[in-house]
Amino acid sequence: MIDVVYIAIAVLLVLMCISVWFTTRNRFFEKQVRDKSELAMRYLIDHKNETDCQKSIDLFYKAEKLQDEIALIIGKHPKMKPYGIDLPPLVVSEQPQQELSLGELFRQYDKKNNHSVIYAKFSNNKKDS
């Protein structure tokens, strides 16, 4: 059964390597952008030469849709605008932190969050029942 898993992983890795090689070799994304750009330009030229108004509008919308797809592929679409996030500067403490054992960490956490009060109330409710 383990051999089947190893074989499946090996086949997956081989297919992934082949797909990466094929994609880089054929420059798939550059070709895709070039083809879509040519088609969009063809639609725009046909749009200007079309005498039927409805067909002209349809061709224009097809060209706009292709231009949006091209902008998404190359990362220049308004929806993909990078957002700048202002983060506060990192504060590096000068004094080294004390290493605590697991029990000490639990005690410190319990003290910080008042768990002892919760435990006392829980214990009192258990005794009353």
N, C-alpha and C positions, 0 to 999 in steps of 0.2 A: 504494500500500500504506500509506503514511504517512497518507493521508486517511482510511482506514478506522479507523486507530488514533485519530485526532483525533475522528472522529465517535463512536466507541465511548466515549471519555472524556467527550465532551459529553453524550451520552445518559445516562451514569452520573451525571454531576453534576446533570443535570435531574431524574432519578429520585430522587436523594438529597435534593435541595431539596424536591421534592414530598412525599416521605415525612416529612421533618422538619416541613414546614408542616402536613401532615395530622395528624401525631401531636400537635403543639402545639395545633392548632385544636380537635381533638376531645378533648383531654386523655385520651388513650387509657389511660394507666396509672391515673389516678384512676377512670375508668369501670371498668377491669378490677378494681381493688380493691373498688369499691363492689358490683359484680356478684357477685364471689366472696364478699364479706361477707354479702350478702343470701342467697345460696345456702347458705352455712354456717349462718346463723341459721335458715333454713327447715328444713335437715336436723336441727338441734338441737331445734326445736319438734316436728318429726315424730317424732324419737327419743323425746321425752317422752310423746307421745300414742300411740305404737305399742304394741299389745298383744302382738305376736309378739316374743319375746326376740331371736331371730336377726336379724330385720329391724331391730330397734331398735339392736343392736350394729353392724350394717352401716352404718346411717345415722350413728351416732356416729363411726365410723371415717372415713366420707366427710367429715363436718364437721371432724374433726381434721386430715385431709389438706389440706382447703381452708384452714384456719387457718394451717398451716405454709407453704402457698404464699403466702398474704397476708403473713406475716412475712418471707418471702424477698423479696417484691417491695418492701416498704417498708424493708427493711434492718434489721429488729429480730429476726432469727432468731439463736438461740444459735450456730449454725455460722458466722455472719458477724460474730462479736464482734471488734471491732478489738483488735489486740495492741499494747501499748506497748513500744517498743524503746528502751532507754536507750543513747544514743550518747555517747561521750566528747566533751568540748568540743573545738572546733577550735583547733588551735595555730597561730597566725600567727607566722612567723619574722620577727624584727626586721631581720635582714640580708638584702639582696636576693640572689637566687641568681645565680650566674655563668652567663652564656649560653655554651654549649659547642657546638663544631662537631660534625658527625656522627661524624667520626673520633675526636675526644676522648671523645664519649659511648660509642662502642664500646670504646675503651681502658679507660675507667673501669668499664664493665660487665664486661669481661674480667678486670680486676684484682679486682673485687669477688667474682666467682664462680669465680676460679682457672681460667679457661679456658686460660691459657698452659700450665698443667700438662697439661691434656687434649690441647691441640694438640701439645705435645712428645711425649707418649706416642703419639699418632696418627702423628706424623712418624717416630718411631723404628720403629713397626710397619710403616710403608710402606717404609722403607729396608731392613729385614730381609727383606722378602718378595721 
